[in-house]
């Protein structure tokens, strides 16, 4: 993934909107806008979470529409103990979300 963190934040904001992205990273719309514009760099942990989230999104949109991928992030997922992938990412379960996304893509 060659995108800088501002480009990743901007792409995620475009795909998810600020509310869903805010749930994932635990930040408000103003902070997300600063990250996406590149005026402020997110802390390392937040940048890592943004990149993990982007990687999952890219995997999903390789087999589904962006709208379906967005819905996948919001829906309950049995592989995540019925948490949504957005909630699981927010709780630090990036590896679990990646595994759930691989299973979803593999079933397509």
C-alpha positions in Angstrom: 0.0 0.0 0.0 1.8 3.1 -1.2 -0.6 5.7 -0.1 0.3 8.2 2.6 -1.8 8.3 5.7 -3.6 11.5 4.6 -4.7 9.8 1.3 -5.8 6.7 3.3 -7.8 8.9 5.7 -9.4 10.8 2.8 -10.3 7.6 0.9 -11.8 6.0 4.0 -13.8 9.2 4.7 -15.1 9.1 1.2 -16.0 5.4 1.4 -17.5 5.4 4.9 -18.4 9.0 5.8 -17.2 10.7 9.0 -19.6 9.0 11.3 -18.6 5.4 10.6 -14.9 6.2 10.3 -15.2 8.1 13.6 -16.6 5.0 15.2 -13.7 2.9 13.9 -10.9 5.3 15.0 -12.7 6.9 18.0 -12.2 10.5 16.7 -14.5 13.4 15.8 -15.2 14.8 12.4 -12.9 17.7 12.8 -9.9 15.5 13.6 -10.8 13.2 10.7 -10.9 16.2 8.4 -7.5 17.4 9.6 -6.0 13.9 9.0 -7.6 13.7 5.5 -6.3 17.1 4.5 -2.8 16.3 5.7 -2.6 19.3 8.1 -2.3 17.0 11.1 -0.7 13.5 11.1 -2.5 11.0 13.2 -0.7 9.3 16.1 1.0 6.0 15.1 -1.7 3.8 16.5 -4.4 5.7 14.7 -2.4 5.7 11.4 -1.9 1.9 11.8 -5.7 1.4 12.3 -6.5 3.6 9.3 -4.1 1.5 7.1 -5.6 -1.8 8.5 -9.1 -0.6 7.8 -8.1 0.5 4.3 -6.6 -2.9 3.5 -9.8 -4.6 4.6 -11.9 -2.2 2.5 -9.7 -2.8 -0.6 -10.0 -6.5 -0.2 -13.8 -6.3 0.0 -14.2 -3.9 -3.0 -12.2 -6.3 -5.1 -15.3 -8.6 -5.0 -18.2 -6.3 -3.9 -19.5 -2.8 -4.6 -18.3 0.0 -2.3 -21.9 0.2 -0.9 -21.9 -3.5 0.0 -18.4 -3.2 1.5 -19.6 -0.3 3.7 -22.6 -2.3 4.8 -20.3 -5.2 5.7 -18.4 -2.9 8.1 -21.6 -2.0 9.8 -23.4 -5.3 10.0 -23.2 -7.9 12.8 -20.6 -10.6 11.9 -20.8 -14.1 13.4 -17.0 -14.5 13.0 -16.6 -11.5 15.3 -19.1 -12.8 18.0 -21.8 -10.7 16.4 -19.9 -7.5 16.7 -19.7 -5.3 13.6 -16.3 -5.1 11.9 -16.3 -1.4 12.7 -16.8 -2.1 16.4 -14.1 -4.9 16.3 -11.6 -2.6 14.6 -12.3 0.1 17.2 -11.7 -2.5 19.9 -8.3 -3.4 18.5 -9.3 -6.6 16.7 -7.8 -5.8 13.3 -6.5 -9.4 12.8 -9.9 -10.8 13.6 -11.5 -8.4 11.1 -9.0 -9.3 8.4 -9.8 -13.0 9.0 -13.5 -12.3 8.7 -12.9 -10.3 5.5 -10.8 -13.1 4.0 -13.6 -15.6 4.8 -16.2 -13.3 3.2 -14.1 -12.8 0.1 -13.3 -16.5 -0.1 -17.0 -17.4 -0.1 -17.6 -15.2 -3.1 
